[in-house]
Amino acid sequence: MRIKLPLTEYVSYSFEELLDMELKRAYRGGQSFSLALVAFSTGTSAGRAVRILQDTLRDTDTVIRHGETSFLVFMPMTNKEGARFVIERLQHAFASEDYLDDVAGNTTFRVSYITFPEDGDNKEQLLELLLNNL
């Protein structure tokens, strides 16, 4: 099931559906993928966070809202080094946005990310590591 979210213009998959699809694609193609969990401090506007995520991430990345102030980011064909680079870009984007926006203050967020197959070769291993490292 795919739902286009009007606020974000992202196509939304269920988390399980997308993870299963990415695992199948990675097994078949022998390619890695990375998954990040980005959790913002309370007080961060979800709309603002989504806008900066949209502006910073690649068109091939998929964002899924995970909670009130957290998002999952699927990064297909992305190894550990590539994921680290994306996280650094996000940190820079939010720091720059805060500098330009007098009202925002510092946007703080925590990130946990994993890469298949380096961090695990099945869904259970990957999710456990992702959720326990936040």
Residue pairs with C-beta under 8 A, 6 or more apart in sequence:
1 13
1 14
1 17
2 11
2 12
2 13
3 11
3 12
4 10
4 11
4 12
5 11
5 12
7 47
7 50
8 50
8 54
8 63
9 54
10 54
10 62
10 63
11 62
12 64
13 21
13 62
13 64
15 64
15 66
15 72
18 62
18 64
18 74
19 35
19 74
19 123
19 126
19 127
20 123
22 33
22 35
22 74
22 76
22 116
23 116
23 122
23 123
25 31
25 33
25 76
26 32
26 33
26 116
26 117
31 76
31 77
32 77
32 78
32 79
32 80
32 115
32 116
32 117
32 118
33 74
33 75
33 76
33 77
33 78
33 115
33 116
34 74
34 75
34 78
34 79
34 80
34 82
34 83
34 86
34 113
34 114
34 115
34 116
35 72
35 73
35 74
35 75
35 113
35 114
35 115
35 116
35 126
35 130
36 72
36 73
36 75
36 83
36 86
36 87
36 111
36 112
36 113
37 66
37 70
37 71
37 72
37 73
37 111
37 112
37 113
37 130
37 131
37 134
38 53
38 70
38 71
38 72
38 73
38 90
38 109
38 110
38 111
39 67
39 69
39 70
39 109
39 110
39 111
39 134
40 49
40 69
40 70
40 107
40 108
40 109
41 69
41 107
41 108
41 109
42 68
42 69
44 69
44 107
44 108
44 109
46 65
46 68
46 69
48 97
48 104
48 107
49 69
49 71
49 107
50 63
50 71
52 90
52 93
52 94
52 97
53 63
53 71
53 73
53 90
54 63
55 93
56 86
56 89
56 90
56 93
57 63
57 73
57 75
57 86
57 90
58 75
58 86
60 75
60 76
60 77
61 73
61 74
61 75
61 76
61 86
62 73
62 74
63 71
63 72
63 73
63 74
64 71
64 72
64 74
65 71
65 72
66 72
73 86
75 82
75 83
75 86
78 86
78 115
79 115
79 118
80 115
80 118
83 113
83 115
84 113
87 111
87 113
90 109
90 111
94 107
94 109
95 106
95 107
97 104
97 107
98 104
98 105
98 106
98 107
110 134
111 134
112 130
112 131
112 133
112 134
113 130
114 120
114 126
114 129
114 130
114 133
116 126
119 125
119 126
119 129
120 126
120 128
120 129
